[in-house]
Amino acid sequence: MLLLAGDIGGTKTLLGLYDYEPDTHPATPPRELERARFGSKEHPSLEAVLALFLQGRQVAVAVFAVAGPVVDGRWKGTNFAWELDMRVLSAGLGAPVALLNDLEAAVFGLSELREDELRVLAPGQRDPSGPIAILAAGTGLGEAIAVPLPDGGLRVLASEGGHTDFAARNALEIALLQFLFARHKKRVSVERAVSGPGLVALHEFVLAEDLVPADPDTAEQMRSGDPGEVIARRGERGEDAACARALDLFVALYGAEAGNLALKVLPTGGLYIAGATAQKLAARLERGDFMAAFLDKGRMAPLLARLPVLLVLQPDLGLLGARAHAAGICRTNLAQ
């Protein structure tokens, strides 16, 4: 039985094809046969990408994690132009298709992680029956929560928490809010600062405010490469003071938003930090500034100090979650 899983974002589409035997080995994870990465903006549609990847192979189930809300089985890209309808995809593939919010899929992927794919930022006091929260900065900022069920499963609640209002905490962040408002006019969401594009905006803010002089080498590298990756790399290596300052801002804002989510959910089962940007900055997130901003909640700081906070180092968490969900559909169909 072939399973198709995908993780679709504004930058890349990751697809995996898996062999699964639910009738004879239901507890054994699906075996990966092939994996491929496609630039999302380089192709007109998911259907075009699937034709290249599958080459006519028939799948039993397909599950796609998508960056943004899924409404009535439909999804429209927030940061690029694709639109998906699971009924249309199902007809084209000749198989059941499910669309999941990417952070919803990421929650399902947590159970697939090895111990070495998690790093503890704060051990806290974990309650296995308590709620779980996850946030992930990448092309955008995703957030989701989950509640354990008596049967051992999870009730996952997708959200668009990354689009809530950006909350400035001090004079510098008020200046940042004004800078971002001048750019985006109507409103500023937290995603405008805590995301890959947000890191670029923070670097531009640092330069616009003359906080640190510009480095011409950085500008040259940004013209020929991904600006966010250049800022992260040069800032982390200490090659450019402006990039390092932008990273400091990013980490503090990321920690503050993680604390906001924690206050709303009280995830005694664990707060997980995921996403490509967090993985690239893992060493910096562990240095303490992230957790300092997380805990900077006044009278609520002692409460947040009791929560376990973990950094996910697995870059393909959404794909793992889509695969796990596809396997679950197969088991359910077989039981019926």
N, C-alpha and C positions, 0 to 999 in steps of 0.2 A: 504494500500500500504506500503510495507516494504522497507526501505532504508538502505543501508549498507555504512558506512563511516569508513575510516581507516587513521591512521597517522603512517607511517612506517619510522623508523630511525635505525641507527646502533646499538642502545642499546635496544630499545623496539618497539613493534608493538601494537598500541592501536586500538581496533575495537569497533564500536558502531552500534547497530541495532535500527532502529527508525520506528515508525508508523506515516504516513503522509496522510492527506486527502486534496489534492490539489483541488479537484472538489468542496468541500463544505467549507473548511476552509483554503484557500491558504495563508492567512496572518499569520496563527497560526504556530509557529515553530514545526517541527517534535517532537513527544514525544518519549523520550528514553525508550526502552524496556529492553535493556541489554548492558553492557559494559564489556570488558575484556582486560587484558594486557598480552602480551606474550613476552618473551625474544627473540629478533630477531635471535640471533646467536644460540639459542637452537633448532631451527627448520630448516629443509632443504629448505623450500620454503614457499611463501605466501599461495599457494594452500593447503599445509598441515595445516597451521594455520586456514584457512577458513573452512576446513572440520571439525576441532575441534570446531570452534565457531558456525557455522551455523547449524550443525547437521541435514542437509537435508532441512532446510527451504529455500523457494524461495524468492528472493528479486527482486524488480522492477528496481532498479538502484543501482550502486555501484560507489563510488568515493574514491580514495586513494591518500593521500598526501604522497609524497616520497622525501627523502633527496637526492637531486641531480637533474641534468638536465633530462628532458623528451624530447626525440627526436623521432619524427614520431611515437608517441604512445608507445615508448619503454623506459625502464629505467634500468640502471645497478647500483647497489649499490656502492658508493664510499668507504665506511668504512666497508662493509661486502659483502657476496658473492651472494645475491639474484639478479635475473634478472626478469623483468616483461614486458609483452607485453599486452596492453589493449585488443587486439583482441583475444588473447588466453584466457585471464581471462573472457572476455565476453562470449566466447563459453562455457567455463566451468561453469559459473554461469547462463547462459541462460538469460542474462540481459545486458543492456548497461553499459559500464564501462568507467570511465575517470580517467586518471592519472594526478595529478597536482604536480608541485614542492611544497615542504612543505611550503616555504615562500609565494608562490602564494596563497596557501590555507589559510595561516595565515592572509593574507590581507582580504580575504573573511570573516574570523572569527572575525575581529575587530568589525563589525556591530552587532555581537551577544553578545558582552560583556556588563555586568552590570557596573554601575558607580563605584561600590566598587572593581571592578577587574582592575581598572586603577589607577595609582599613578602618579601625576604630578611632574616631575623633573624640568621643566621650563615651565611656562605658555605661554610665547611668545605671538604672535599676530596671532591667527589662521585664515586662509582663507579657508572656506569650499569648495571653488572651486579650491584650490591649490593642488599640488601633495602630495602624501603620501610616506613615506619611512619606511621600517622596517628592523631590523636586529636582529638575534637571535643566541646566542651561546649555543650550546649543545654538542653533539658528534662532530659536526662540527660548522662552522659559516655560516649561511644563510643570504642572503640579497635580498630584492625585492623592487620595486617601483610601484606606481599605480597613475593613472590620472583619476579624476572624469569625467564622461560623462554627456552630457546635460539631458539625461533621468533619471539621478540619480544613474546609475550604475557606475562600475569602469572598467577601462582598466588596467589590472594587467600585469606587465612586470617582469617575473622571471629573476634571474641572478645567476651567480656563483661568486659574488663579494668577498666571503670569501677566494677565491683562488687567489686573486690579491697579489702582492708582499708586504711583510712585510716592513714597512718604519720605520726605527729607527729615534728617534728625539733627542737623547742626548747620552752622553758617555756610560751610563749604558745600554741603549737599543742597542747601537752599539755592546757592548760586548755580549748582548743577541743574536743579529743577528749572530754573529760569532759562538756562542755556538750552535745555531740551525742549522746553515749551516754545521758545522762539523758533525752534526747528520744526516741531510737529503741530504747532498752532492750537489745536482744540484741547488736547489732553495729553498727559504723559503717563504711560503704564510702566510698571516696574521692569517689564521685559525690555524697554528701551535702554536700560542701563545694565541689566543682568542677563546677558546673552552674548553670543559671539559678536554680532553687530554692535551690541551695547558696549563691549570693550573698546571697539574702534571709536565710538562716540565719546567714551571717557578719555581716551588719548587726545582726541580733538579738543575736549574741554580743558584738559591740563595745559595744552599749548595756547588755547585762546585766552586763558586766565593768566598766562605768563607764570605759571607755577614752577615750571622747569623749562629751560631752553630746548628748542628743537634740535634734533640730531639729523643732519642731512643724509647720513647713511641709512637711517630708518626710512626716511621718505623715499629714497631710491629703491630699497628692498620692497617697500609697500607697492610701488608702481609695477613691479614685476612678479609679485607673489600675493598670497592671501594676507590682507592687512591685519586681521585678527591674529593669525599665526605668527606674523612678524612681531607684533607687539608683545604677544605672550612669550615668544622665544627670547627676544632681546631684553625684555624686562626681567625675566626669570634668571637670565645669565648675568644681569647687571651691566649690560652693554649700553643701555640708554636710560638715563634717569627719568625721562618723561614716560617711557614705557613702564618702568618700575612703579612710578607714581600711579599710573592708570591701573596697574594690577592691584596695587594697594587699595584703591577705591573699589575696584570690582570685588575683591575678596570681602571687604567690609560690607558692601551692599548685599552681596550674596548671603553672608552670614546673618545680616539683619532681616532679610526676607525669609530665610529659613526659620529664624526666631518668630516672625509673624505667623508663619504657617503652624509652627509648633504651639503657639498660644491658642490658635483657633481649634486645633485638633487634639492637643495633648497626646501625642503618639507614644504611649508607654511601651508599645510593641516595637518601636524603633523609627527614627527619622533617617531616611536614606538620601544621600546626595549623589546624583548620577549625572550623566550627560558628558558629551565630548569635551566641553570646555573645562569642567571640573577635573576630568582625568588628566588633561594636559597640565593642569595647575595643582596636581595632587600634593606635591611637596610644599607648595606655598599654603595650601589649605590646612596643612598639618602644623604650620608654624605657630598658630595661636590667634592670629588676628580674626580668622573666621569665627572661631568659638567665642572670642571676646565680643564680637558684634552680635552673635547669636544670643549671648547671655545678657546683653545690655538692654534689659527690659525692666529696670527699676525694681519695684517690689516683687515682680514675678521672676526675677533671676534665680532665686533658690528653687522654684518649681521647675524651671527649665533645666537646671543643673541635674535634676533627677532623671532626665530623658537620655536614652542611648542614641548617639548620633554616629552614623557610619557612612563612609565614602565608598562608592562602588567603582571598582577599577576595571570591570568588564565593559569594553566599549560597545558591545552588541547586545545590551540588555533587552532592548525592545524586540530584537529578532528572536532571542531566547524565549521571551514571553509569548510572542506570536506562535512559535513552535509548540510551546507547552499547551497553549489554548487549542491549537489544531489537534494535538494528540487527545485532549479532553473531549473534543467533538467526536473524534473517531470512537473513543470508548463509549460515549453516550449512545451514539448511533448503533454500535454493536450490541449494547445492552437492550436496546429497543427491538 
